[in-house]
Amino acid sequence: MRMAELAGKEIINICNGARLGVVGESDLAIDEDSGQVRSIIIPRRGNLISFWAEKQNMIIPWDSVKKIGHEVIIVDLDQTNLNFHRYSL
């Protein structure tokens, strides 16, 4: 599958049906040696108050991806243990 084929797909968590984001508004972490996708990096949705605060990304390991369909990517994530990383603009 090509990266262009992933663009525009909604990412859905099978555990609770939550819409996590869209590929295209997110980044992919690629292993430089093998060229394989390691994870999907989704910007955490914020509100007006957090506009000036430090931004966070949700990291979805590629092994959490369970199915890639025509319109969605189904992931299996326990949202009590999500992996967030901070970054500054």
SULQUIWO-V602723 format. One record per pair of residues at least 6 apart in sequence whose ideal C-beta (glycine too) atoms are under 8 Angstrom apart, sorted by the first residue. I is the first residue (numbers start at 1). J is the second residue. D is the distance in whole Angstrom. If there is no record, write none. Layout:
i-><I | I>
j-><J | J>
d-><D | D>
This chain:
i-><1 | 3 | 6 | 6 | 6 | 6 | 6 | 7 | 7 | 8 | 8 | 8 | 9 | 9 | 9 | 9 | 9 | 9 | 9 | 10 | 10 | 10 | 10 | 10 | 10 | 11 | 11 | 11 | 11 | 11 | 11 | 11 | 11 | 11 | 11 | 11 | 11 | 12 | 12 | 12 | 12 | 12 | 12 | 12 | 13 | 13 | 13 | 13 | 13 | 14 | 14 | 14 | 14 | 15 | 15 | 15 | 15 | 16 | 18 | 20 | 20 | 20 | 20 | 20 | 21 | 21 | 21 | 21 | 23 | 23 | 25 | 25 | 26 | 26 | 26 | 26 | 27 | 27 | 27 | 28 | 28 | 28 | 28 | 29 | 29 | 29 | 29 | 29 | 29 | 30 | 30 | 30 | 31 | 31 | 36 | 37 | 38 | 38 | 39 | 39 | 39 | 39 | 40 | 40 | 40 | 40 | 40 | 40 | 41 | 41 | 41 | 41 | 42 | 42 | 42 | 43 | 43 | 43 | 43 | 44 | 44 | 44 | 44 | 44 | 46 | 46 | 54 | 54 | 54 | 55 | 55 | 55 | 55 | 56 | 56 | 56 | 56 | 57 | 57 | 57 | 57 | 58 | 58 | 58 | 59 | 59 | 59 | 60 | 60 | 61 | 64 | 64 | 64 | 65 | 65 | 65 | 66 | 66 | 66 | 67 | 67 | 68>
j-><68 | 28 | 23 | 24 | 28 | 68 | 73 | 23 | 24 | 22 | 23 | 24 | 22 | 23 | 68 | 69 | 71 | 72 | 73 | 19 | 21 | 22 | 71 | 72 | 73 | 19 | 20 | 21 | 22 | 23 | 26 | 40 | 42 | 60 | 72 | 73 | 75 | 18 | 19 | 20 | 72 | 73 | 74 | 75 | 20 | 75 | 76 | 77 | 79 | 66 | 74 | 75 | 76 | 76 | 77 | 78 | 79 | 79 | 79 | 42 | 58 | 60 | 75 | 77 | 42 | 43 | 45 | 58 | 40 | 73 | 42 | 43 | 40 | 41 | 42 | 43 | 40 | 41 | 57 | 37 | 39 | 40 | 41 | 37 | 38 | 39 | 40 | 41 | 59 | 36 | 37 | 38 | 37 | 38 | 62 | 62 | 61 | 62 | 59 | 60 | 61 | 62 | 59 | 60 | 62 | 65 | 73 | 75 | 57 | 58 | 59 | 60 | 57 | 58 | 60 | 55 | 56 | 57 | 58 | 55 | 56 | 57 | 58 | 84 | 53 | 55 | 86 | 87 | 88 | 86 | 87 | 88 | 89 | 84 | 85 | 86 | 87 | 84 | 85 | 86 | 87 | 82 | 83 | 84 | 83 | 84 | 85 | 75 | 77 | 83 | 75 | 76 | 77 | 73 | 74 | 75 | 74 | 75 | 76 | 73 | 74 | 74>
d-><7 | 7 | 5 | 8 | 8 | 7 | 7 | 6 | 4 | 7 | 7 | 5 | 7 | 5 | 7 | 8 | 6 | 6 | 5 | 6 | 8 | 6 | 7 | 5 | 7 | 7 | 4 | 5 | 7 | 7 | 8 | 7 | 7 | 7 | 7 | 5 | 6 | 7 | 6 | 7 | 5 | 7 | 6 | 7 | 6 | 6 | 7 | 5 | 7 | 6 | 5 | 7 | 5 | 6 | 6 | 6 | 7 | 6 | 7 | 6 | 7 | 7 | 7 | 8 | 4 | 7 | 8 | 8 | 7 | 7 | 8 | 7 | 6 | 6 | 4 | 7 | 8 | 4 | 8 | 5 | 7 | 6 | 7 | 7 | 4 | 4 | 8 | 6 | 8 | 7 | 6 | 7 | 8 | 5 | 8 | 5 | 7 | 6 | 5 | 6 | 5 | 6 | 8 | 4 | 7 | 8 | 8 | 8 | 5 | 7 | 6 | 8 | 6 | 5 | 7 | 7 | 8 | 6 | 8 | 7 | 4 | 6 | 6 | 7 | 7 | 7 | 5 | 7 | 6 | 7 | 6 | 7 | 7 | 5 | 7 | 5 | 8 | 7 | 5 | 8 | 6 | 6 | 7 | 6 | 4 | 7 | 6 | 6 | 7 | 8 | 5 | 6 | 6 | 6 | 7 | 5 | 5 | 6 | 5 | 7 | 4 | 8>
